[in-house]
Amino acid sequence: MTLLAQEVWDALMAELGGSLPPSVRRANLLVAGVCLVHTRRHTLRIGGCRIQIQGETKPCERMDEALPGLHAAMYPHWRGGAFGIALDSGPTAVGDHVVWAD
């Protein structure tokens, strides 16, 4: 599964003068209040589910089709988000607290 931080997306849109919704990134989950940078092997709890971060999600070139310059802006510092595996099959819902479990 892939995750994107709302704060990162907002910063990208401000930098590039865009107003695209985060769904353009096509991440599975949009989270807020946590920094995903360099979190490999850390575990995130979202509602009743734990997600172990496996690494950084690099953006594809198609991001530039949505907004010129977006691919390059997302590429450094984990700005494309993170990917991980679900350790639990617990429920998640919009508005669930997102916290580091480790």
C-alpha positions as CSV (number, residue, x, y, z in Angstrom):
1,M,0.0,0.0,0.0
2,T,1.2,3.6,-0.6
3,L,0.9,6.6,1.7
4,L,1.2,10.3,1.0
5,A,1.4,13.0,3.7
6,Q,-1.2,15.8,3.3
7,E,1.3,18.4,4.4
8,V,3.8,17.4,1.7
9,W,1.1,17.6,-1.0
10,D,0.0,21.0,0.2
11,A,3.7,22.2,0.1
12,L,4.1,20.8,-3.4
13,M,1.0,22.6,-4.7
14,A,2.1,25.9,-3.1
15,E,5.6,25.6,-4.6
16,L,4.3,24.8,-8.1
17,G,1.3,27.1,-8.0
18,G,-1.1,24.2,-8.4
19,S,-4.4,23.3,-6.9
20,L,-4.7,19.6,-7.8
21,P,-6.4,17.2,-5.3
22,P,-4.1,14.6,-3.7
23,S,-5.9,11.8,-5.5
24,V,-3.8,12.8,-8.5
25,R,-0.9,11.0,-6.7
26,R,-3.0,7.8,-6.6
27,A,-1.7,6.8,-3.1
28,N,-3.9,4.4,-1.2
29,L,-3.9,6.5,2.0
30,L,-3.6,10.2,2.6
31,V,-2.3,10.8,6.1
32,A,-1.8,14.0,8.2
33,G,0.3,14.8,11.2
34,V,3.2,12.4,10.6
35,C,6.4,12.8,8.7
36,L,7.1,9.8,6.4
37,V,10.7,10.7,5.6
38,H,13.3,8.0,6.4
39,T,10.8,5.8,8.2
40,R,11.7,2.5,6.7
41,R,11.0,-0.4,9.1
42,H,8.9,1.8,11.4
43,T,5.3,1.0,12.1
44,L,2.4,3.4,11.7
45,R,-1.0,2.8,13.4
46,I,-4.1,4.1,11.6
47,G,-7.3,3.2,13.4
48,G,-7.2,-0.6,14.0
49,C,-4.4,-1.3,11.5
50,R,-0.7,-1.2,11.7
51,I,1.4,-0.5,8.6
52,Q,5.1,-1.3,8.4
53,I,6.9,1.2,6.2
54,Q,9.0,-0.7,3.6
55,G,10.5,2.3,1.8
56,E,10.1,5.4,-0.3
57,T,7.6,5.7,-3.2
58,K,9.3,7.4,-6.1
59,P,6.9,9.3,-8.4
60,C,6.5,8.4,-12.0
61,E,7.0,10.7,-14.9
62,R,3.2,10.8,-15.4
63,M,3.0,13.3,-12.6
64,D,4.2,16.0,-15.1
65,E,1.1,15.3,-17.2
66,A,-1.0,16.5,-14.2
67,L,1.2,19.5,-13.4
68,P,4.5,20.4,-15.1
69,G,7.4,20.1,-12.7
70,L,5.6,17.9,-10.2
71,H,7.7,14.8,-10.9
72,A,11.0,16.6,-10.1
73,A,9.5,18.4,-7.1
74,M,8.3,15.1,-5.6
75,Y,11.4,13.1,-6.3
76,P,13.7,14.2,-3.4
77,H,13.2,13.7,0.3
78,W,10.4,11.1,0.2
79,R,8.0,13.7,-1.2
80,G,6.4,11.0,-3.3
81,G,5.3,9.2,-0.1
82,A,6.1,5.8,1.3
83,F,5.0,2.2,0.7
84,G,4.3,-0.4,3.3
85,I,2.6,-3.6,4.2
86,A,-0.4,-4.0,6.5
87,L,0.4,-6.0,9.6
88,D,-3.2,-6.2,10.7
89,S,-6.5,-6.3,8.9
90,G,-8.2,-4.0,11.4
91,P,-10.6,-1.3,10.3
92,T,-9.6,2.2,9.2
93,A,-11.8,5.2,8.6
94,V,-11.5,8.8,7.5
95,G,-10.5,10.8,10.5
96,D,-8.7,8.0,12.3
97,H,-5.7,9.0,14.4
98,V,-2.4,8.3,12.7
99,V,0.5,7.6,15.1
100,W,3.8,5.8,15.1
101,A,3.5,2.5,16.9
102,D,7.1,2.0,17.6
